[in-house]
């Protein structure tokens, strides 16, 4: 990529180098330094790049890492801080935002460092106080956050995911743990599978286990109501969001904001209450129809467990060219909660959709309540047709994605839009 600066540009790609341009040396591209030098580029590191882009080093970076909950937790922090009067930027799965304005569309959860620095330069121009970013395990292994100093870090949880990349769960866990070894402020979920972390400047949060930010009492029948204890003080979480997992997300977000800016607790409570959630995350898109991004066994369990008091018709698939071992596990979890289960395609990528479906089916006994429909639109239509009385249709895996990737081509596809289109046609 190329970032314009003065009368030249910065690039992290040696093939783009020209005479007297700047080549940003990173962990990923350092083997191409000689090529850049041959083109008479000037080699710079991240600190020099920050100076060239006039990045304000006073912007406080908040990083969120974990298998599930990164997007909602990041969105909650962003929303709460904006409501409290701070200027904020946000980077993650849903794209990049500054002060409620979308700047870049969706891309990688954690962008390459030059793209992040370009965004930080924009945030500097807008005089942002904070940048909140999701930090993926891939980015940690590839050191896509090199040169960034984080003011606060949050660990949400860790369950099986991305084994296609990390090969073993132990490698995946080590990648996550590497983010929490420094002395920055840290917020660690005490109810999640334990990880190693530097205890200096660490705050714990939880519901079941003793923790610094601890839920004293909660109710989940109508949204979320909870009392949070910390030290000798308390504040309330009163939210329209649904599910125990969202209580953890809100607890992590509010604990982080509270420690960073020490707000008036009444104002904090109001800001928490104003956060309406994230598009494509437990999103009610029509009467008794929910769309969610859950695409891991743990993620699916959290969503369906939050809706367990309803009769559920569940639609889901699994992404191609990704961890195959989680497919039967996802099926087991979904079948446990679903009254009717429709298995379909997600983003098959280079794989055959039916091969993925067969991997999913290997985890369960197929009976009269399990249906297979590889065409995702038809699967959603089938679910809506089967729906009776107060049954909930829950469509999992893609959230607010606006495409379906098949054999290298991204076709326009959005679960919410498909639901609304089918319901409109049915009138």
N, C-alpha and C positions, 0 to 999 in steps of 0.2 A: 504494500500500500504506500501511497505518497501523501505527505502532509506538507503543504506549502509554508515556507518561512522566509521572510525577507525577499531576496531576489532569486532564491533557489528552493530546494525542498529537502525533506527528510524521508528516507525509505528504509524498510527492513528487508528489502529484496534486492540482492546483488545484481540481478538481471535488469533492474530498473535504474541502476546507478549511472550517473553522468559526471562529467568533469566538474569538480568543486561542489557537488551535492553532499549531503550528510548521509552516512550509512549508520543506522542504529544497531549497534552490536548487542545481540541477545544470546541466551543459552541455546536457542533453537537455530540461530543462523551463523554462529561464530566460525563454523567451518568454511563459510563463504567469504570471509574477510579478505583473503588474497584476491579474489575476483573483484571485490569492491575497490581494493587498492589499485589494481591494474587499470581500472576505469578512472583513477585519480579522484576517488571519493574521499571525504574526510570521515574518519571513524569516530563515532561518539558513543558514550554510554548513556544510561537512563538519566543520570543527574544532569549531564550536559544537555540532553534533550529537553528536560524540564526547563532549564534556563532559556534555551532557544525559543521555547513555546510560551515563555512568560507564565508558567504555572505557579499559582499561589500555594506555597507550601503550608499555609495556615488552614487550608481545607482539610477537615477531619475525615479520614476514611474509615468506614465501617464495613467489615467483611463478614458474610454469612456463609458457612459451609455445613454440609450435612446431606444425607440421602434425600430426605423429604423436608418440605417446609421452608426452603430457602426463599422462594419467590414471594410467598405470603408474608413471611417475617420481614423481608426487605421492604415490601410494599407497605407494611404496617408502620415500620420505622419512618419511612419517607413521608407517609400521610400524617403521622403524629407530629413529626418535627415541623412540617409545613404549617399545620394547625397552630403550633406553638409560636409561629412567627419567624422561623428560620428559613433561609434559602437553601434548597437542597437539589442534588442531582441523584439519579438512580440508574444503575446498569444491571442488566440481567437477562433472563430468558425471554422476557416480554419486550426487550428493546432498551433504549436509553432515553431518559427524561430529564428535563431541567425545569424546576418550578411549575410542574403540572403540564408542561408542553413536551410532546414526543419529538425527539431529535433524530434518533436512528431507529429503523425497524428491527425486528427480531433477528438474532444471529446466534452466535455461540453464547452459552451461559456466561462465560468469562472470555472477553475478547483478547487478541494478542496485545502485547504491552504498548505498541505504538498507537493502536486504535484507542486504548484506554487513556494514553497521554494526550492524544488529540481531544478526547472528550473532556479531560481534566482542564485543558486550555480553555474550552468553551465554558466550563463551569467557573473557571477563574474570571472570565470576562463578565459573567453574570453575578459575580461576587457571592458565590455559594459558600455556605458555612460547612456543609457536609456533602460527601459522596458516599452513597450506600451501594455496595456491589455484592452480587452473588459470586462465590468462589468455588468452582467445580474441582473435582479430584483430578480430572484431566489437566486442568490449568496448573494445579499444584505440582504434578509430575513434570510437566513441560516448562515449569517456572515462568508462566505467563504473567505473574505478578511481581517479577523482579524489579527492585528499585522502589517499590511502593511501601510506605510506612503507614501501618494501620493504627488508628487510635483505639478501635474496639473490634473484637472478633466474637462471633457467636457460633457455637456448635449446637445444631438442632437434634441430630440423631444419626445413627448409622445402621443400615440393614443392607441386604444383598442388592447390588446393582453394578453395572459396568464391568462385569467380570470378563467380557469380551476384550476389554482394554487392559485391565489390571491382572487378569489371569487367575488370581486367588483373592479370597476375601482378606487375607492377611496383608497383601500388597495394597488393597483398597484402603484398609484401615490405616496403614502406615502413611499413605498419601494424605489422608484427612488429618492425622495426628501432626504431620509436619507443619501444619498451619498454626498450631497452638503451642509451639515450643518457646516463643519469645516472651518478653515481659510486658507486652501490651495488655490493655484491659480485655478480659475474656469472660464470656458468659457460657457456662457449661450445663447442659441438660443432665441432671443427676438421675433421671428415670430412664435414660437411654442406655444402650450397651456402653460400658465404660471404655473410655479412650485415655491414653496418656496425654497429659498437658502440663504446662508450667504453672504451678500453683500461685506464683507471684501475680498479683493484680487480677486474680480469678474470682468471679462471683458464680455461685451455683444457683440453679433454679429448678423447681420441680413440684410435684404434687404428692407422689407416693413416698419419696425418700427425703430425709432431712436436707434442707437447702437454705441458702441465704434469702432468696426470693421464693417464698413458699405459699402455695395455695392453701388457705385455712379452711375454706368451704366453697363449694361451687354447685351450680345447677345448670343442666344442659337442655331442659325441656323446651324452653322458648329462647332460642339463641344461646348466649353464654352469659351467666352471671357468676362472678367469683370475687372472693376477698383475698387480696394479696398481702402477706405479712413480710416486712423486711426490717430487721433490727427491731426497734420499738414502734415502728410506724406501719400504717396500712393504707392501701388504696383499693378502689373497686374496678373490676372489669365488667362492663355492661355492653354487650355486643350483639349485633344481629347475625354474626357468623355462626356456623353450625359445627358441632363436633368437638370431642375431647382434643383431637390433634390441633384444632385451631386455638384452643385455650393455651396449649403449649406455645404456639406461634405468637400469640398476643402477650403471653407472659415474658417470653424472651425479648420481644420488641419493647415492651414497656419498661422492663428492667434496664435494658441498654440505654434507652432515652433518659430514664430517671438518673442513672449514674453519670451520664455525659453532661446533662444540662441542669440537673437539680430543679425541675420545674415546680411551680405551685401544684400540689397534688390534685386539687379540684380541676385545674386546667388540664392536667394530664388525663384525668378520668374522662373529661369531655372530649379530648382529642382521640382517645382510644375508642370511645363510643361512636365517633364520627367516621371511623374507618369502615367502609362498606364491603371490603373484600377485593379479590382480584378476579378479573375476567377469566373464565375457563377453570376456575378453582371453586368447586362446590357451588357452581353457578346455576341458579334456577332460571332456565331459558323459556319455560312454558309451564302451565299448571301441572305440577307433579312430574316434571321432567328436569333432571339435573345433569350437567356436563362437568366432568372433572378430568384433570391431567394425569391422575394416578396411573402409573405404568410399572410399578414394582409390587411384589407380593405384600409388603408392608404398607405401601401407599394405598393399595386397593382395600386391604383390611381396615385401615383407619377410616376411609370414606364410607364403606359399607357398614361398619360397626356403628358409625354415627347415625345411620339411617335404619338400624336394625329393628326399630319398632314399626316399620312399614313393610308391606309386601313389595318385594323388589323384582323388577325385570332388568337384568344387567346385560349390557352390550359391551364387549371388549375384544381386543385383539392383542398382538404383540409386535413390536418393531422388528423388521428384518435386519440382518447384519449386526445384531446386538446379542447380548448374553442369552444363549438358548436355554441355559439351565433354569432360568426363572420362569419359563413359560408354563410347565406343568404346575409349579407352585402357585402361580397366579390363578390358574384354573381351580385348584383346590379351595383357595380362599373365596373366590367368586361363587363357587357352587355351594359353599357352606352358608352363604348369606342370601343367595338368590332363590326366589320362588321359580323363576324362569330365567334361563341363561342363553344368550345368543352370542356365539363366537364368530368373529368376523375378522377383517383385515385392519391393520393400523397403517403404518408406513412400511410396506413389505420390502422397499428398496430393491436390492438385486435378487432377493429370494422369491420363490414361488409362494403366493399367499396360502395355498392349500398345504404346503409343507409346514408352514408356521402353525396353521390351524391344527394339523396332526400332532405337532409337538405339544400344543396346549391340551389337546384331548387326551394325551398320554397320562395326564395327571388325574383324570376323573373317570368314573363309570358313566357312559353316555346313556341317558334314559329319555323318557318322553318330555321332560322339562328342559332338555338341552338341545338347542338348535344350532345349525351351522349355515351361515350365509356370508360368502366371501365378499360380496359387494357391500361396502359399508353403508351406502345410502339405503339399499334394500333391507339391510339388517336393522337400521334405525326405523325404517317404515314398518317392518315386521313387529318391532317392539311396541311401537305406538298403536298398531292394530290389535295386538294382544292385550294392551292395557285396559283394565276394568276398574270401576269404582275408584277406590283411593290408592290403587297401586302406583308405585313410583317407578319411572323409567330412569335408569342411571347409565349414562354413556361415558365410558372411561377410556383414557389413554392419550387423547389428543388435546383436550382442553380448548384453548382458543387458537390453536394452530389453524392456518388458513390454506393448507395444502395437504395433499396426500402424495407421498413419493413412491413411484412405481417404475422400476427399471431405469432409474436415473432421471426421470421426468417428474417435476412437481406439478400436479394437477390442482386447480383451485378446489378446496374442500374445507368447510368449516362446520363442525357438528351442530352448533347453534343455528346457523343459517339453514342447514339441511332440515332440522326439526321444524323450524318455522315455515319453510317451504312446503313440507309434507302436510303440516296441519292446515295451511292455507288451501292447498289443493283438495284436502278432504272436506272442506266446508261446502 
